Amino acid sequence: MDLGADRRGVDMGPSAVRVADLNARLSALGYEVTDAGNIPVRNPEMLSVTHGNAKYLPEIAEACQKLADQVEAALESGSIPIVLGGDHSIAIGSVGGLSAFHHKRNQKVGVIWFDAHGDMNTPESSPSGNIHGMPFAAILGRGAKELTHISGFGPKVEPEDCVLIGARSVDPEEAVALRASGIRVVTMRELDERGMSAVMDEAMWLASRRTTGFHVTMDMDFVDPDFAPGVGTPVPGGPTYRESHLAMEKVADSGKMLSFELTEINPVFDVSNKTAELGVQLILSAFGKKIM
């Protein structure tokens, strides 16, 4: 899906990840892999914008509900969902399905959100009206009800159980919302000063101390564009190849990851599928691949 952004092309991200052989490489780690295929989403050319401050709201809400149902069904079957995007608005569905599954069991879930951006806008604060800048707010119960109440309830998570890592491009009103939210925000300056290992230790503790575990959502613009050029909204000054792998390796070591999501790969701007290849490598690290 690329309805959540103005820059087109991230709808091809899942195909690029499949071309990079995700399924076979996960199987080589010992996992039994089922590819559930793509969730159908209509193209912007078929649609008209009816909500200027939340573009393609009905269509995105419909797709996210379908995704939430599929994530919940995967969890019911005992599987670990891996969600491939697409723009980052899909996180509303991914977290929605995970939260719905555990909500029925009186359990909470946490979120570790890897992103150059805050994704904490609402239709009222967004300068663009692009919903890929709103999913973090939506899962916290802020914004359009069509998004906040996917699966029939909201909020999906509590801010005390959420961590944003890698922020370096945040809208002014969004910055105010983030500071007031209660989310633990780790900017690139703090990441530079403390190092990825210490940041991840804290993040995983925060996201799991009151929960049954956490969702990992990786916007590939988290990584510096020197290593991941094919993304929807690149921002210089991000983590390196090895820092990104270390973060995922720490996730694997924790044993607390409940589901994984990879978003915002844009093959239109990539070089020889470099970004999708890195995305697959990061998934493998999060699922236990080690150097030796």
N, C-alpha and C positions, 0 to 999 in steps of 0.2 A: 504494500500500500504506500502510495506517495501523496495521498490527499491532505496530509497534515502539514505539507511544506510547499513553498513556492517553487523551489528548485527541484526539477523533475529527475527521475531516474532511480530513486532508492527502491522502487517496486521491483527492480531487477536484482536486488541484493540477495534474496534467497537462492536464485538460480546460480549466481556467482559462487555462493558458498557450496552449493551442490557440486559445481564444476571443480571446486577445490577438494572434493572427495571426502566431505565430512563423514558420511555414513560409514564408508569402509574404514576410515581411520579410527572412528569410535569403536567399530567392531574389533579392530586389531588390539584395542585396549581391553577387550573382554566383555564389552557390552552387547546386549541384544538390541538391535536398533530397528525401530519401525518409523518409516517416513509417512506421516499422515497426509502429505500433500499440501497444497495451498488453500487457504480460505479465500473464496471468491470475493473480489472487490471491484466495483465498477471504476472505469477510467474517468478522469476529470472531463475529458471530451464528451462524455455521455451525460454530464451533470451540469447543474447551474448552482451558483453560490447563493444560498438563501439566508445565511447568517454571516454578515460581513465581519463581525467581531469574533466569529468562530466558524471558519470556512469549512464547508462539507460536514457540518455537525451531525446531521441524521445518518449519513453514510458511514462516518467514522464510528459513531455509537453502535450502529448495526454490526459492523465488522468486529468491533471490540467485544460485543456480546457473544458473537459466534466463537471468537478466540477464547473468551473466558469459559464457555461451555466445553470447548475442546481440551483446555488445560485441566479443568476439573475432572473430565472423563479420564484423561491420562493418569491423573493422581489416583482416581478411584481404582484403576487397573494395577496400581503399584509401580507405575513408571515415573521417571524423572523427566519433566517436560523441558525441551529445548525449543525456544521460539525464535524464528528467524524473520527479521524485517528487512525492508520496510522502514517507514519513518517512526520516530520514537513515540508517537501517539498510541502505538500498539501496546505499550506498557500498561495502559489502562485496562486492557483485556487480560494481559498476562497476570498482573497482580490481582485483578478481579477474580480470575479463576482460582488462583492459589489461595487467596484469602477466603473465598466462598467455601472451598473444600475444608479448610481448617476452622472457619467460623462455625460450621455445623458440628464440629467436635470441641467447641469452646476453647479453641487455641488461637493464639496471635502469631502473626508472621512479621518478620523484619524485611528491610530492603537495603541493599547496598547499590547505589546508583553511580555508575562511572560515566562522567560526562563533562565536557568543556562548558556546558551551559547549565542554567538552574532549572529549567523546565517548570518553573513555579508561577507562570503567568495564569491569568484567568481571562475570560472574554472581556472583562472590564479594564484590565491592565495591559493586555497584549498590544504592542504597537503594530503588529502585522495581522492579527487574527488567525495565525497559523496554529493549529491545535498541537503540532509536535512540540511547541513550547509550553504546553499546559499539563502534561500527564502527571508530573509529580504533585502538582496542586490537586488534580482530580482524585488521585488515590487517597489524598488526605481529606477529601470531602469538600474541596473548594472549587467553585466554578459551576458550569452548566450541569443541571441535574441529570441530563441524558448521559453524562460521563461519570459523574460522581456516584451514581446509583446503578452502575452495571451489576448484574446479578441480584438486583433488588435491595441492596443495602449500601450504606456508606457511613463513615469512611472505611477504607479497606485496611489501612494501617494507621498506627499512631506515630507522631513525629519523633517521639523518644526512641523509637525502634528503627529509625531511618538515618542513613549516612549518605551524603553527596561527596564524591571524591573527584578532584581534578578541575574544579570550577575556575574559569579564567575569562569568561565572556558572559556577563550577567546584565540584564536591563535594569535601569535605575529603580523602577517600582518593584521589580522582581527581587532586587537586593534587599529592599525594605521587608518584603514578604518573607524572604528566606531568614533574615535576622530575627523576625518575630515568630517564626514557625515552630521553633524547638528542634528542627532538624540539625544534626551535626554536619556542618559544612567544612570540608577541607579544601581550601584553595590551593592553587599551584605554589604560591609562596610557602605555605605551611608544609606542603609535600616536599618542596625543595629543602626546607630547613630541617625537617624531622626524618625524612627518608620513608620510602614505601613500606618497609617492613613494620616500623613502629605505627604508621598510620593504619595499616591493615589489621594489626593486632587490636588496636582500639576500635576500629570499625566493626570487626566481627564480634567483639565483645558486646558493643552497644546493640547490634542488630540481633543478638541471640540471647542476651541475658534475661529478657522477659518473654521470650518467644520460643516456638518450637523449632525455629530455624529461619533462614532468610532467602529471599529472591535476589539473584544477581542480574542486573540489567546493564549491559555494556553498549553504550553509544560509541561507535568506533571513532568519533571525533574526540573522544577522551585521549586517544593516542596522538602524539605529535604527527602532523601531516608529512613530515619527512619519511615516516614509517607507514603511514596510512593515508595516502593522498586521495583515495577514492571514497570520500564521505560527502554527506549532504551539506554540512556547514563547517568547513575546516577552520581551526583556530591555531595559530602558531604557539609554541611554548608548552606543549604537552609532554606527558611521560614518554620515555624511550621504549624501544622494543623490549629490553630486559626488565625495566621497571614494570611494564604491563604484564609480562609473563610472571614476574615475582608475585604480583597481586593475585593472579589466578592460581598460582601454585600454593599460596597461603590459603586461599579459599578451599582448595582440595584438601589440604592438611586439616582444616577445621572440622570437616565432616558435617557441617551445618547447612550446606547449600541445599535448598529444596527444589529450585528450578533456575533455569538460566535463559537469558535473552540476549540476542545480538542484533543491533539495529544500525540504521543509517549508512549502510554500505552502498555507494553509488558507483556502479561500473562505468558510467559515462565519463567520470573524472579519474578513473583508476589507470594504473600502468601495469599491463600484463597480469591482471587479477591479483596484484600485490596485496591489496587491502583485504580481500576475501580470504586469501591464503593466510594472512596474519590472524584474521578472525577465527579461522578454523584452528590454527595453532593455539590461540588463547582458550578456545573451548576445550581442546584436548588437555591443556594444562589445568583448567578448572576441574576436569574429570579425572585427574590423577596421573597424567603423563609426566614422567620425570626424566632428567638428563641421564641418570643411570640408577 
